[in-house]
Amino acid sequence: MRTLTSLLTATAITAVATAAAQAGSHSQKWDMPMAYSASNFHSAVGAEFAECVTTGTMGAIEIVTHPSGSLFPGAQIKRAIQTGQVPIGERLLSGHQNENALFGFDSVPFLATSFDDAEKLWKAAKEPLEKLLESQNLTLLYSVPWPPQGLYFRDEVNSVAEMEGIKFRSYNNATSRLAELTGMLPVTIEAAEISQAFATGVADAMISSGSTGYDRKVWESLNYFYEVDAWLPRNYVMVNSQVWADTSDENKAVIEGCAGLAEYAGFWRAKEYTQFTLNGLKEGGMTVQPASEQMVNELKEIGETMTAEWLEAAGEDGQAIVDAFKAMQ
């Protein structure tokens, strides 16, 4: 995958360098906050995107990534881009579902449970999401999915009843609501704080991808990962719309070309990373297995409740996304 991404980056640079040469010698530094560790595949794709833009614009725009929430915590990144504190950044938009239910389209349980379905759902949601972001002074550049979400626990769990009272890491509305409906206790914890939270007993469970668990070495505290493929949330790279408007057409072409390649490479990296990270969890000592039939059935019932709640909150736009998605099936 690294070779493919390098090839794509080189292709983008070759394709756009001629146009970029006309962009002028004025140089800008774009700091790009990211919530996840530098080793996470999203951060790696972001770093390659940044390098592609920096090289493709002949240094006219130098993008510098800041992973692990080192510049802004994850929850503050979107606002920082909106208000111009930084020109660009990456964020899990479902973390802002409180602002608008549409931000949570990718976290509706059991709506899209595979990479293929996640791409169809993204096609259905992209236009209304872009319009929503535009109304908030944000321009979308690219989006990459996470691997399917599974359940992590410190102790063995085979039914929803056994989840009662467990402290559960939440990162958006969907995860908080899932905790409530299963009787768990939601605790908001950003990705950069996961390892410490589990090590100190602040939380004992979470729903996340194999990628997050692998990056954070959660086997040091947790013992079970259950594959439930609940949903595939997405990360989004966005630029401040005023900054974008002030960017030359030549440099926009470079950035859009690099963004398209980042989205393509990120998608395939996510697919390849899925089994790799599950194997890594096993090697770390965790039990990795499909959830019990009872647990899956009970979670799907909860998913139906959450879907109905999301559709009510998202209104006509949400229903249109679901209808368009289902029409692709």
SELOPA-785704 format. One record per residue (C-alpha): y, z, x; residue in three letters. Coordinates in steps of 0.05 Angstrom, whole numbers, plus 5000, padded with zeros to 4 digits. Each point is the difference from the previous one (the first is absolute). Layout:
# residues N
YZXAla
...
This chain:
# residues 329
500050005000Met
504750165058Arg
498849305027Thr
501449694932Leu
506450404992Thr
502349815070Ser
498649274985Leu
503950044935Leu
505850345035Thr
500049475054Ala
499849454947Thr
505950314963Ala
504050065064Ile
498749285019Thr
501749754930Ala
506650374994Val
502750065071Ala
503749334996Thr
503650224937Ala
501450685029Ala
503349705061Ala
505649774954Gln
501150704973Ala
505050205053Gly
499950525055Ser
502450604960His
494550535003Ser
498350524947Gln
495250585004Lys
496250154936Trp
496650684999Asp
493849984955Met
497350674977Pro
492650034981Met
496350604971Ala
493249905033Tyr
497450115070Ser
500849465052Ala
492449915001Ser
499849854925Asn
498949274985Phe
506349964957His
504150255058Ser
496549525047Ala
501549414954Val
507250254994Gly
500750035076Ala
497349295006Glu
504849774946Phe
505850335038Ala
497949665065Glu
499549334963Cys
507050074973Val
503050245065Thr
496949435039Thr
501049484946Gly
507450144994Thr
500849985076Met
502050744997Gly
505649874949Ala
496450514957Ile
496050535036Glu
495650404953Ile
497750675027Val
494650374961Thr
499850764993His
493150204975Pro
497450694978Ser
506150164959Gly
503750125066Ser
506749704977Leu
499650184925Phe
494350354962Pro
496349534955Gly
503350254936Ala
506949855029Gln
498849305028Ile
501549604937Lys
506650374989Arg
501949905073Ala
499249244993Ile
503749994933Gln
506050375027Thr
500349625066Gly
498150575045Gln
494949515028Val
499649264985Pro
492449954991Ile
493950444989Gly
493150074971Glu
498250434940Arg
494350144951Leu
504149844937Leu
495250364953Ser
502950635031Gly
506349844959His
496649924932Gln
504550554974Asn
505949515006Glu
496549444964Asn
492849954975Ala
499549295027Leu
499750275071Phe
493150294981Gly
496749354977Phe
495550005061Asp
497550714987Ser
497349934929Val
492950275006Pro
494349494997Phe
504649424980Leu
499249635066Ala
494350295042Thr
498749445051Ser
504349615049Phe
499449374958Asp
502250364937Asp
505650355038Ala
502749325021Glu
499849764928Lys
503650624977Leu
505249905054Trp
501249284977Lys
501150264930Ala
504850555022Ala
503949685056Lys
505649674961Glu
501850604956Pro
499450465060Leu
504749565041Glu
505150014943Lys
499650764997Leu
501050065075Leu
505949514997Glu
503350464949Ser
499550555052Gln
503149615058Asn
493249855031Leu
496849335018Thr
492549975008Leu
497349675063Leu
492550114996Tyr
494650464972Ser
493150205026Val
494650384961Pro
496350625022Trp
492450014998Pro
497050274935Pro
501450724986Gln
494450525004Gly
499550754991Leu
500050485059Tyr
497550724992Phe
498750595045Arg
493750174960Asp
494949594961Glu
502349784931Val
495949634949Asn
503950074935Ser
507150104975Val
498350714979Ala
498750175073Glu
507149795018Met
503150574961Glu
505250385040Gly
499449595064Ile
506749895037Lys
501049254999Phe
504849605043Arg
504449554956Ser
504649455023Tyr
502449684935Asn
499950084924Asn
492949734994Ala
497050485050Thr
503750594969Ser
497749814930Arg
492949895025Leu
500150715028Ala
502550284934Glu
494849644958Leu
494350225045Thr
502350725002Gly
502149965073Met
506650275027Leu
504749465026Pro
503750135066Val
504949475024Thr
498449835072Ile
502749405040Glu
495249595042Ala
502750275065Ala
498450724978Glu
492849884977Ile
496350275060Ser
503950655003Gln
499550104924Ala
492549965001Phe
499350415064Ala
504250564971Thr
496949994930Gly
506349764965Val
495449484968Ala
492549904997Asp
499449314969Ala
503649334990Met
499149304974Ile
501549495053Ser
497149425039Ser
495050075057Gly
505749765044Ser
504450614988Thr
494250485012Gly
497949645063Tyr
507049985029Asp
501050744987Arg
493050215023Lys
499050394935Val
492750135019Trp
502850585040Glu
501350354933Ser
496549614944Leu
492749834992Asn
499149514942Tyr
502749314983Phe
497949704933Tyr
501049264990Glu
503049904930Val
504649395012Asp
505150294952Ala
505749545019Trp
503249645060Leu
507250235008Pro
504849585041Arg
505250095054Asn
506449594997Tyr
504949795053Val
507049944972Met
506949835027Val
506850244975Asn
502549434956Ser
507050015030Gln
497249965070Val
495649434976Trp
506049634969Ala
503650065067Asp
494149715039Thr
500649285020Ser
495649484966Asp
496649855066Glu
498250735011Asn
497850084928Lys
495149425011Ala
497250365061Val
499350664963Ile
496849684939Glu
495149625045Gly
498050635037Cys
499650384934Ala
495249494970Gly
495550045060Leu
500350765000Ala
497850014927Glu
494349535015Tyr
497650365062Ala
500950684968Gly
495749814941Phe
494249795044Trp
500950585046Arg
499550474940Ala
493549684979Lys
497050045070Glu
502650715010Tyr
496650254937Thr
492850045026Gln
502350155071Phe
503650634977Thr
494350224955Leu
495449945060Asn
505050405040Gly
499950564948Leu
492450025006Lys
500350025075Glu
504950584994Gly
494750394962Gly
502049884928Met
495149844944Thr
502349324973Val
496749764936Gln
501349714931Pro
502150524948Ala
494750234951Ser
499349614935Glu
502450614962Gln
506350065042Met
501649254994Val
499250014925Asn
504350624993Glu
505349715046Leu
500149354960Lys
501450394936Glu
505850335036Ile
502149325024Gly
500549754928Glu
504650574983Thr
504349865061Met
500349254984Thr
502350144930Ala
505450485026Glu
502349495052Trp
500549444949Leu
504150444954Glu
504750185057Ala
500549295027Ala
501249684932Gly
500149254990Glu
500549845074Asp
493850415015Gly
496149694943Gln
502049305024Ala
497450165070Ile
493350254973Val
499449414952Asp
501549505056Ala
495050345045Phe
494549994948Lys
501449274986Ala
498049855073Met
493350354993Gln
